[in-house]
Amino acid sequence: MGSFRSTIELHPHVECAAILHDKMLNVITVHINGASRTFEQPLNVAELVTQLELTGKRVAIERNGEIVPRGLFAQQQIADGDKIELVVAVGGG
């Protein structure tokens, strides 16, 4: 038999759409503190904080080089390919 070779290229900045149980999913990839993370649908900064289990903690968030004020977390949408820097304040003495 001959040889068989297959190559798959992944493009992290391309929006993927899939149908699952009659729901359209828009998968996005976001870079959080340098690590890639995939989400099944677009989200805002407040939803990101919840998904990362940081609700109630003192966090500072920068999206693509711009600081996101806490009062705008719910309005600030995160898009595919965004770069998020996240800092959690830690108290101590």
C-alpha positions in Angstrom: 0.0 0.0 0.0 1.1 3.6 -0.5 1.6 6.1 2.1 -1.1 8.5 3.3 -0.4 12.0 4.7 -2.9 14.5 6.0 -2.3 18.0 7.1 -4.6 20.3 9.0 -4.0 24.0 9.4 -5.6 25.8 12.4 -6.3 29.5 12.1 -7.0 30.9 15.6 -8.3 34.2 14.3 -11.0 32.8 12.1 -14.5 32.7 13.6 -15.9 29.1 13.5 -19.6 28.4 13.3 -21.1 25.1 14.2 -24.7 23.8 14.7 -25.2 21.8 17.8 -28.7 20.8 18.9 -30.3 23.5 16.6 -28.1 26.2 18.2 -25.6 28.2 16.3 -22.3 28.5 18.1 -19.7 31.2 17.4 -16.5 29.9 18.8 -13.9 32.6 19.7 -10.3 32.4 20.9 -9.1 35.0 23.4 -5.5 35.4 24.7 -5.6 35.9 28.5 -2.3 36.9 30.0 -0.6 35.3 27.0 -2.5 32.0 27.1 -5.1 31.1 24.5 -8.5 30.2 25.7 -11.5 29.2 23.6 -15.1 30.1 24.4 -18.2 28.6 22.8 -19.8 32.0 22.2 -18.9 35.7 22.3 -19.0 37.3 25.7 -18.5 40.6 27.5 -15.9 41.4 30.2 -18.4 40.8 33.0 -19.2 37.3 31.7 -15.5 36.6 31.3 -14.9 37.5 35.0 -17.8 35.1 35.9 -16.4 32.3 33.8 -13.0 32.7 35.3 -14.6 32.5 38.8 -13.3 36.0 39.7 -16.7 37.5 40.7 -16.4 39.6 43.8 -12.6 39.9 43.5 -10.7 43.1 42.8 -9.6 42.7 39.2 -8.1 45.1 36.6 -8.6 44.3 33.0 -6.9 45.6 29.9 -8.4 44.7 26.4 -6.1 45.1 23.5 -4.0 47.7 25.4 -6.9 49.7 26.7 -8.0 49.6 30.4 -11.6 48.6 30.8 -13.3 50.6 33.6 -15.2 48.3 36.0 -18.5 50.2 35.2 -18.2 49.2 31.6 -17.5 45.4 32.1 -21.1 44.5 31.0 -21.0 46.6 27.9 -17.5 45.8 26.7 -17.7 42.9 24.2 -14.8 40.5 23.8 -14.0 39.6 20.2 -12.2 36.7 18.6 -8.4 37.3 18.8 -8.6 39.9 21.6 -5.7 40.1 24.0 -6.7 40.4 27.6 -4.4 41.2 30.5 -6.0 40.5 33.8 -4.6 41.3 37.3 -6.2 40.2 40.5 -5.4 42.4 43.6 -4.2 40.4 46.6 -4.3 41.8 50.0 -1.7 41.1 52.7 0.5 42.6 55.3 
